[in-house]
């Protein structure tokens, strides 16, 4: 679903090519971004990558 939604946004904005992107540490989100924007940098949100216990 994420991959399809990004595809729709990218098709509506063909010039869109982010230099990098922020995401949760989620494999589906990262995979969708890598599919549509190969070679771009992923920045994971710190609050999702830290152990707060």
C-alpha positions in Angstrom: 0.0 0.0 0.0 2.8 2.4 0.8 4.6 1.6 -2.5 1.4 2.2 -4.4 0.7 5.5 -2.7 4.2 6.8 -3.4 3.8 5.7 -7.0 0.6 7.8 -7.3 2.3 10.8 -5.8 5.3 10.4 -8.0 3.2 10.0 -11.1 1.3 13.2 -10.3 4.6 15.0 -9.6 7.1 13.6 -12.1 9.8 16.2 -11.2 9.8 15.2 -7.6 13.1 13.7 -6.5 13.9 14.1 -2.8 17.6 14.3 -1.9 16.7 12.2 1.2 13.7 11.2 3.3 12.7 10.6 6.9 10.9 7.5 8.0 10.2 5.3 10.9 12.5 2.3 11.2 10.0 0.3 9.1 11.1 -2.1 6.4 8.0 -1.5 4.2 8.4 2.3 4.3 12.1 2.1 3.5 11.6 -0.5 0.8 8.9 1.7 -0.9 11.2 4.7 -0.9 14.1 2.7 -2.2 11.9 1.3 -5.0 10.7 4.7 -6.1 13.9 6.7 -5.3 16.9 4.4 -5.5 20.1 5.8 -4.2 18.5 8.4 -1.8 19.4 8.5 1.9 17.1 7.3 4.6 17.0 9.1 7.9 15.3 7.2 10.6 13.4 9.2 13.3 15.5 9.1 16.4 12.5 8.5 18.7 11.9 5.2 16.9 15.4 4.0 16.9 16.3 4.6 20.6 15.5 2.2 23.4 13.6 4.2 26.0 13.2 1.5 28.6 
